[in-house]
Amino acid sequence: DPPVAIAVGDWYFDRAEVKLVVCPYPCDKSCHNLVFR
């Protein structure tokens, strides 16, 4: 498995298809309270 930073970079920049991300908190599309500035 690639390191989390590499997997996130691949997902963000569409470099690879990320099938499963295991994280200690809900990291699906339900994070509607995130604010990106």
C-alpha positions as CSV (number, residue, x, y, z in Angstrom):
1,D,0.0,0.0,0.0
2,P,1.3,3.5,-0.8
3,P,1.7,6.0,2.0
4,V,-1.3,8.1,2.7
5,A,0.2,11.3,1.3
6,I,1.0,9.6,-2.0
7,A,-2.5,8.0,-2.2
8,V,-4.1,11.4,-1.5
9,G,-2.0,13.1,-4.1
10,D,-2.8,10.5,-6.7
11,W,-6.5,10.8,-5.9
12,Y,-6.5,14.6,-5.9
13,F,-4.6,14.9,-9.2
14,D,-6.4,11.9,-10.7
15,R,-3.0,10.1,-11.1
16,A,-4.5,6.8,-10.0
17,E,-7.8,5.2,-9.1
18,V,-8.1,5.0,-5.4
19,K,-10.4,2.1,-4.5
20,L,-10.2,2.2,-0.7
21,V,-8.9,4.8,1.8
22,V,-8.8,3.5,5.4
23,C,-8.8,6.4,7.9
24,P,-9.6,6.8,11.6
25,Y,-12.5,9.2,10.9
26,P,-15.4,9.3,8.3
27,C,-13.6,10.4,5.2
28,D,-16.4,10.0,2.7
29,K,-18.4,12.7,0.9
30,S,-20.3,13.6,4.1
31,C,-17.7,16.1,5.2
32,H,-19.9,19.0,4.3
33,N,-18.6,21.2,7.0
34,L,-15.1,21.5,5.5
35,V,-14.2,25.0,4.4
36,F,-11.5,25.4,1.7
37,R,-10.0,28.9,1.4
